[in-house]
Amino acid sequence: MEGKKRRTRLILAMVGGILAILCLGGVGVFISFYDEATKIERTNPDAVVDNFLRAYLVNRNDQEASLYTCRSGLDLSKVAAFRNDIQARESQYSISIQVVWEGLTVATQGSAGTVDVDLTRTLADDSEQVTRPWRFNVVDEDGWRVCGGAEQPR
């Protein structure tokens, strides 16, 4: 009887150990996939500007936007003024304004460059739409990053 209890405990311990190893392996695989899926892509200047614009102008999330900005020499004053103007108009007129962009054109020389893009500001009811050319300065600091941007004259 004592030998049977010992064998049962041994089998339960082995099954428990195997399950623990499988669970830990599953957690490791999950973390690996999650890390790859949430990896910040900074290999292309246009992708960085696209992600920055989405974070800064659409999501209006400064913390998320900071993932795509340069470490030194950052000047977002013109982009901030553009976003502040949108927010002020939304508040003043009780409207929603959407911002979209297209035509990202990259020009790089070494570790610096520019990305030209057409930013379009549209009222939610489509009653007004304004498109302006913008230029964003980018640098390659262990991946491309936005250092500033300004509306360009036509």
C-alpha positions as CSV (number, residue, x, y, z in Angstrom):
1,M,0.0,0.0,0.0
2,E,2.9,2.4,0.9
3,G,4.6,1.7,-2.4
4,K,1.4,2.5,-4.3
5,K,1.1,5.9,-2.6
6,R,4.7,6.6,-3.4
7,R,4.2,5.8,-7.1
8,T,1.1,7.9,-7.2
9,R,2.9,10.9,-5.7
10,L,5.8,10.4,-8.1
11,I,3.5,10.3,-11.1
12,L,1.7,13.4,-9.8
13,A,5.0,15.2,-9.3
14,M,6.2,14.3,-12.8
15,V,2.9,15.4,-14.4
16,G,3.0,18.7,-12.4
17,G,6.6,19.3,-13.4
18,I,5.9,18.6,-17.1
19,L,2.9,21.0,-16.9
20,A,5.0,23.7,-15.3
21,I,7.7,23.4,-18.0
22,L,5.0,23.6,-20.7
23,C,3.5,26.7,-19.1
24,L,6.8,28.4,-18.8
25,G,7.6,27.5,-22.4
26,G,4.3,28.9,-23.5
27,V,4.9,32.2,-21.6
28,G,8.3,32.4,-23.3
29,V,6.8,32.0,-26.7
30,F,4.1,34.5,-26.0
31,I,6.6,37.1,-24.8
32,S,8.7,36.5,-27.9
33,F,5.7,37.0,-30.2
34,Y,4.5,40.0,-28.2
35,D,7.9,41.6,-28.4
36,E,8.1,41.2,-32.2
37,A,4.5,42.5,-32.7
38,T,5.1,45.6,-30.6
39,K,8.6,46.4,-31.8
40,I,9.1,50.0,-32.7
41,E,10.1,50.2,-36.4
42,R,12.6,53.0,-37.1
43,T,14.3,51.6,-40.2
44,N,12.6,54.0,-42.7
45,P,12.3,57.8,-42.3
46,D,8.8,57.8,-43.9
47,A,7.5,55.1,-41.5
48,V,8.8,57.0,-38.5
49,V,7.1,60.2,-39.7
50,D,3.9,58.2,-40.4
51,N,4.0,56.7,-36.9
52,F,4.8,60.1,-35.3
53,L,1.9,61.8,-37.0
54,R,-0.5,59.1,-35.9
55,A,0.7,59.3,-32.3
56,Y,0.9,63.1,-32.2
57,L,-2.0,64.4,-34.3
58,V,-4.5,61.5,-34.3
59,N,-4.0,59.8,-31.0
60,R,-2.7,63.0,-29.4
61,N,-0.4,61.0,-27.2
62,D,2.8,62.8,-26.4
63,Q,4.3,59.7,-24.7
64,E,3.7,57.5,-27.7
65,A,5.0,60.3,-30.1
66,S,8.2,60.6,-28.0
67,L,9.1,57.1,-29.2
68,Y,9.7,58.5,-32.6
69,T,11.5,61.8,-31.8
70,C,15.1,62.6,-31.6
71,R,17.0,62.9,-28.3
72,S,18.6,66.3,-28.9
73,G,17.7,69.3,-31.0
74,L,14.0,68.5,-30.9
75,D,11.8,71.4,-32.0
76,L,8.1,70.5,-32.3
77,S,6.9,74.1,-31.8
78,K,5.3,74.3,-35.3
79,V,3.6,70.9,-35.1
80,A,2.5,71.7,-31.5
81,A,0.9,75.0,-32.8
82,F,-0.9,73.0,-35.5
83,R,-2.3,70.5,-33.0
84,N,-3.2,73.3,-30.5
85,D,-5.1,75.1,-33.3
86,I,-7.0,72.0,-34.1
87,Q,-7.9,71.4,-30.5
88,A,-8.9,75.1,-30.0
89,R,-11.2,75.0,-33.0
90,E,-12.8,71.7,-31.9
91,S,-13.5,73.2,-28.5
92,Q,-14.7,76.6,-29.7
93,Y,-17.0,75.2,-32.4
94,S,-17.9,71.8,-30.8
95,I,-16.7,70.0,-33.9
96,S,-14.4,67.1,-34.6
97,I,-11.4,67.6,-36.9
98,Q,-9.5,64.7,-38.5
99,V,-6.0,64.9,-39.8
100,V,-4.7,62.6,-42.6
101,W,-1.6,62.6,-44.7
102,E,-0.3,61.3,-47.9
103,G,2.6,61.5,-50.4
104,L,5.5,61.0,-48.0
105,T,8.6,61.8,-49.9
106,V,12.0,61.0,-48.4
107,A,15.3,62.8,-49.0
108,T,18.3,61.7,-47.0
109,Q,22.0,62.4,-47.0
110,G,24.0,60.3,-44.5
111,S,22.3,60.3,-41.1
112,A,20.0,63.3,-41.7
113,G,17.1,63.9,-44.0
114,T,13.7,65.3,-44.6
115,V,10.3,63.8,-45.2
116,D,7.8,65.9,-47.2
117,V,4.1,65.2,-46.7
118,D,0.7,66.7,-47.4
119,L,-1.3,67.1,-44.2
120,T,-5.0,67.4,-44.7
121,R,-7.3,68.8,-42.0
122,T,-10.9,67.9,-42.5
123,L,-14.0,68.7,-40.5
124,A,-15.9,65.6,-39.4
125,D,-18.9,66.5,-41.6
126,D,-16.6,67.0,-44.6
127,S,-17.8,70.7,-44.9
128,E,-14.2,72.0,-45.0
129,Q,-10.9,70.4,-46.0
130,V,-7.5,72.1,-46.0
131,T,-4.3,70.5,-47.4
132,R,-0.9,72.0,-46.7
133,P,2.6,70.7,-47.5
134,W,4.8,70.0,-44.5
135,R,8.5,69.1,-44.1
136,F,9.7,67.0,-41.2
137,N,13.4,66.8,-40.3
138,V,14.7,63.4,-39.4
139,V,18.0,62.0,-38.1
140,D,19.3,58.5,-37.8
141,E,20.0,58.0,-34.1
142,D,20.0,54.2,-33.7
143,G,17.0,54.3,-36.1
144,W,15.3,57.2,-37.7
145,R,13.6,59.8,-35.5
146,V,11.7,63.0,-36.1
147,C,13.4,66.2,-34.9
148,G,10.9,68.8,-36.0
149,G,8.5,69.9,-38.7
150,A,7.0,72.9,-40.3
151,E,4.4,73.9,-42.9
152,Q,6.0,74.7,-46.2
153,P,5.2,77.6,-48.5
154,R,3.4,76.7,-51.6
